[in-house]
Amino acid sequence: MACSIAPGKVILFGEHFVVKGKPAIGAAVNVYAKACAGPGRGVVESRQLGLLLDLDSGRVLDKGLLRVYQELSSRIGLTKDFHVIIDSEIPMAAGMGSSAAVAVSTAHALAALKGLDPDKKLIWEVSFEAEKVYHVKPSGIDNTLSTYGGVLYYQGGEFKRVEVKWPDDIYLLIVDSGVKRSTGQVVEDVLRRYEKYHRVMSGIYDAAGALVEEALKALERGDFARLGELMDINHGLLVSLGVSTPLLDSLIWAVREAGALGAKICGAGRGGVIIAIVDEAKLPKVLDKISQQGRKPMVARIDSEGVRRS
Ligand code: PMV
C-alpha cells in the first residue's frame, strides 16, 4: 500500500484580476487530500463521494481521475491493477484547490505503488492534464501549489516561489461559507462587468496589480499588520467586481471585529471560503465569534513541502 498527501491552497491576493494578466499570490496550506493505492482492479473511490472510477466496468464519475490514469499509463506504464481510496479534508468547490490536490495525491500514490520515487515534474504534468479536464483553461496555480507547496507569486503563466518567514504566532484562518459555486460561471460574470464598465474597471484592475506588489514586499519583510490591511483592501476590490455576498461579508466583518489583522474572500467568491490572518493574542476571540455563527473554522499553516508519502 502506498499513501500520499497533497495540500490544498488559498489565494492570498489577486484572484480574478489574475485572469486579465495581473499578478496573484497563492499559498499551499496544511489541509490535505490523502490517496492510498494498493492492488486491485482499476478502481478509485473517495471516502466522501463513493465510487469515482471503475476501469473494469467502464464507469467514470470523475473524468479528471481517468486522465490521471491515462497519463500515468502512457508515461510510466501504469496498468489497471490498482485500488485507490481518497480521503480529503479539503472542502469541494470552495476555492481551496480540492480537485488539484486529489489529482496530485492520486498520481503520487499510484506512481509510488509502481515502485517509483515520484518525481515532482511528472506529478505536476499529470495533474495539470487533469485540471484541464475540470477547468477549461486552468491557470495552473492549484496543481503547482499542491505539488510543490509554499507561497507562489504568479503572473501570466509564470510562477515564482516567495520565501516567507511566517511567524509561529500568526495564523491563517479559513472559514467555509458552505455555499458551493462554479468558478467558471463567476469568472464569466466578472468578465462581463469588466467589458461593460471598461474605463472604471481598468483602474480597479491596475489598483489590484499594485496591491499584489505591495503585498509581496510585506510578505518578504514579514510585515503582517500591513498584509492584513492589504487583505482588507483586496476584499474591497473584489466587492466592486460583484463576487461578495451578504453571508461572505458577514463572516469577514465578524472576524475583523473580533480582531483579525485582515480578511477577504478567497478564490472565485459568491460562496466558498473566506480567509483571514490573525495574531495569536486575538485568536480565541476570533474563533469564538466564528463559532457563534455556527461555523467550524480551519486554523491553517503554510505547507512548504507539497505532495509527499505519508
Ligand atoms: O477556483 P477558485 O475559487 O480557487 O478561483 C480561481 C481563481 C480565479 O482567479 C477566480 C480564476 C482563475 O482561473 O485564476
Residues whose N, C-alpha, C, O or C-beta is under 5 A from the ligand:
A	BS01	PMV	E15 H16 V18 A94 G95 M96 K137 S139 T183 C266 G267 A268
